[in-house]
């Protein structure tokens, strides 16, 4: 696996961690929707960066 691909996979792992935090916050007794929205937005950005890097050389 190329270095660029490995770095892209790290972005995907970070997105997964952010989604995990969002799930945990959602399951709280009194979830803070602002926190959840921020975590999901962060995950979306990381996934977009992953797609840009990982699929950069794919037609």
Buried (B, 14 or more C-beta within 10 A) or exposed (E): EEEEEEEBBEBBEBBEBBBEBBEEBBEEEEEEEEBBEBBBEBBEBBBEBBBEBBEEEEE
